Amino acid sequence: RQKAAMALSRVGTGAAAAALLERLNVAAEQDRGALGLALSGALARVTDGELAAKVAMSISSAPDIARDALIEGLGRMPGAAASKALTTIAAGSVDDRRKAAEAFAGHPEAAAALAKLLVDADAGVRANAAWSFGAFAKKDAIATLAPLLKDPDVAVAGNAAATLGRIGARDDGAKEIAALLCPATSDTRSYVRANALSGLSLAGATCETRVADDLLARDASEAVRLAAADSLGRAITAGKDVDADRK
């Protein structure tokens, strides 16, 4: 059943998605995980607003094993109907908010709804929302994300650092990103330091001092040293300060 579900998730069309949803609502609980997997993939090829509404209605009665798959399916389903359904779900329980924050990555048109989740009381929701913004955000979102670098939760701050790097790579924002991520390389939390380095590298941004050199040589965290090595490797490939970076 798992293999069949994976195959359907890759090739299923609208007709298959409708049949899978109907079956999901009446299936034995042990079958719902596979059905949810198949449906979430098939929905990526469906734009039927009516089907999006039916998926949203099914979420309220779905068991946990299928619930996340349905929300993920709405995230992969293109169109305003799916993003509207996600917006409603994002006002629900904390588990639903976390999954909706993740699913919004597929709906740039719902950026305003996703932005609300950046200030959610739950750290998991904020972390997922911060990461999802990296899928589509541009420089106008930098001011919204910058405060999250100081978030007390390490996953939120680290994801914000990575997303800022992705924005810089997408929208030519190296200067703005450097101003935020260079200070973050001295954060007390290793995950934040590592993602700040990776973000700087992605954005093609540089700091006034050779931060990566120092972190590679002295940081106690292996994750940070790996990020520093990767940063220097990318700089060599890009042809910037090649001799110094090789040394």
LUMRO-564006 format. One record per residue (C-alpha): x, y, z; residue number from 1. Coordinates in steps of 0.02 Angstrom, whole numbers. Each point is the difference from the previous one (the first is absolute). Example, Ala and Ser with C-alpha at 12.3 -4.5 7.8 and 13.67 -1.06 7.14 Angstrom:
BEGIN
((615,-225,390),1)
((69,172,-33),2)
# end
This chain:
BEGIN
((0,0,0),1)
((143,118,39),2)
((81,-27,-170),3)
((-167,22,-88),4)
((-29,161,97),5)
((170,68,-52),6)
((-35,-40,-181),7)
((-171,85,6),8)
((77,152,85),9)
((116,21,-149),10)
((-124,-25,-142),11)
((-176,17,71),12)
((-115,126,-85),13)
((-161,87,52),14)
((-106,-155,-23),15)
((118,-101,108),16)
((4,136,133),17)
((-190,4,14),18)
((-8,-190,15),19)
((140,-2,129),20)
((-86,131,107),21)
((-164,-95,-4),22)
((88,-160,50),23)
((99,87,136),24)
((-161,53,85),25)
((-63,-179,16),26)
((160,-102,10),27)
((60,-100,147),28)
((124,98,105),29)
((148,-109,-51),30)
((-27,48,-183),31)
((-15,187,26),32)
((187,35,8),33)
((29,-70,-173),34)
((-155,83,-70),35)
((53,168,72),36)
((172,-17,-79),37)
((-75,-39,-170),38)
((-126,142,13),39)
((124,134,52),40)
((104,-33,-156),41)
((-148,-12,-118),42)
((-68,167,60),43)
((155,85,-71),44)
((-77,-25,-172),45)
((-176,60,44),46)
((-72,176,-6),47)
((-182,-42,39),48)
((-60,119,135),49)
((-144,-115,46),50)
((120,-142,36),51)
((106,117,107),52)
((-153,38,105),53)
((-37,-185,20),54)
((179,-33,56),55)
((-14,139,129),56)
((-163,-72,66),57)
((78,-173,16),58)
((141,64,109),59)
((-112,29,151),60)
((-46,-184,11),61)
((163,-78,-62),62)
((113,-96,119),63)
((173,68,36),64)
((79,-123,-122),65)
((-95,79,-145),66)
((-27,177,63),67)
((175,64,-38),68)
((-6,-79,-173),69)
((-161,92,-41),70)
((72,166,56),71)
((158,-35,-99),72)
((-109,-39,-151),73)
((-80,171,12),74)
((174,74,7),75)
((46,-88,-161),76)
((-167,38,-85),77)
((12,159,-105),78)
((-132,136,5),79)
((-88,122,114),80)
((-126,-129,63),81)
((138,-103,79),82)
((86,150,79),83)
((-169,59,69),84)
((-26,-170,80),85)
((175,6,75),86)
((-35,172,71),87)
((-150,-71,92),88)
((101,-148,63),89)
((136,119,60),90)
((-124,67,128),91)
((-26,-172,78),92)
((95,-110,121),93)
((186,17,27),94)
((37,-160,-98),95)
((-103,64,-147),96)
((85,169,8),97)
((171,-81,-6),98)
((-45,-103,-153),99)
((-88,147,-85),100)
((154,108,27),101)
((101,-133,-91),102)
((-130,-19,-139),103)
((-8,188,-35),104)
((169,-17,-87),105)
((-97,-51,-155),106)
((-112,153,4),107)
((91,166,-21),108)
((-169,84,-26),109)
((-37,-36,184),110)
((155,92,66),111)
((-107,109,114),112)
((-76,-152,85),113)
((172,-78,20),114)
((69,161,74),115)
((-127,-13,142),116)
((75,-168,47),117)
((172,79,22),118)
((-63,73,164),119)
((-96,-153,59),120)
((14,-47,183),121)
((67,-172,-46),122)
((184,-9,-48),123)
((-29,-145,-120),124)
((-126,103,-99),125)
((121,147,-8),126)
((143,-111,-55),127)
((-100,-79,-141),128)
((-66,169,-56),129)
((176,72,-3),130)
((61,-143,-108),131)
((-149,7,-120),132)
((32,183,-39),133)
((164,-53,-77),134)
((-94,-89,-140),135)
((-60,161,-80),136)
((37,159,101),137)
((96,147,-70),138)
((91,148,76),139)
((-160,83,59),140)
((-17,-140,128),141)
((171,31,80),142)
((-66,124,128),143)
((-134,-125,53),144)
((124,-143,22),145)
((146,95,77),146)
((-71,6,179),147)
((-13,-190,1),148)
((190,-13,5),149)
((-17,48,183),150)
((-143,-121,36),151)
((31,-97,161),152)
((-36,-163,-91),153)
((153,-64,-92),154)
((-98,-80,-143),155)
((-92,163,-36),156)
((160,103,-1),157)
((96,-128,-102),158)
((-137,-19,-129),159)
((-14,188,-16),160)
((187,11,-35),161)
((-13,-132,-136),162)
((-152,84,-78),163)
((86,169,-5),164)
((140,-82,-97),165)
((-123,-77,-122),166)
((-81,171,-24),167)
((169,80,-33),168)
((39,-132,-131),169)
((-168,23,-85),170)
((-13,190,2),171)
((179,65,-5),172)
((1,58,180),173)
((178,-38,53),174)
((30,167,86),175)
((-160,-6,103),176)
((27,-181,46),177)
((180,29,55),178)
((-56,137,119),179)
((-112,-126,90),180)
((92,-165,-13),181)
((179,56,36),182)
((-46,42,182),183)
((-98,-164,10),184)
((160,-100,-30),185)
((47,41,180),186)
((-167,-58,73),187)
((21,-112,152),188)
((-103,-138,-85),189)
((94,-110,-121),190)
((-150,-32,-114),191)
((-21,187,-26),192)
((186,25,-35),193)
((0,-143,-126),194)
((-154,63,-91),195)
((64,178,0),196)
((158,-61,-88),197)
((-102,-100,-124),198)
((-116,147,-30),199)
((146,117,-34),200)
((71,-126,-122),201)
((-165,-23,-91),202)
((-24,188,-17),203)
((178,27,-60),204)
((24,118,146),205)
((162,33,95),206)
((42,73,170),207)
((132,131,36),208)
((109,-131,84),209)
((35,-177,-58),210)
((-129,-78,115),211)
((1,-172,-82),212)
((188,-19,28),213)
((-15,29,186),214)
((-152,-112,23),215)
((79,-141,-100),216)
((154,5,109),217)
((-75,31,171),218)
((-186,-35,14),219)
((-45,-141,119),220)
((-148,-57,-106),221)
((31,-120,-143),222)
((-155,66,-89),223)
((73,175,1),224)
((170,-60,-61),225)
((-84,-95,-142),226)
((-99,156,-47),227)
((160,102,3),228)
((89,-126,-112),229)
((-147,0,-121),230)
((0,190,-2),231)
((185,7,-45),232)
((-26,-133,-133),233)
((-141,98,-80),234)
((106,158,2),235)
((141,-92,-90),236)
((-122,-63,-131),237)
((-67,177,-23),238)
((177,66,-24),239)
((4,116,151),240)
((164,14,98),241)
((46,-170,-67),242)
((178,-6,69),243)
((-52,56,174),244)
((-146,-121,6),245)
((108,-146,-56),246)
((128,41,132),247)
# end
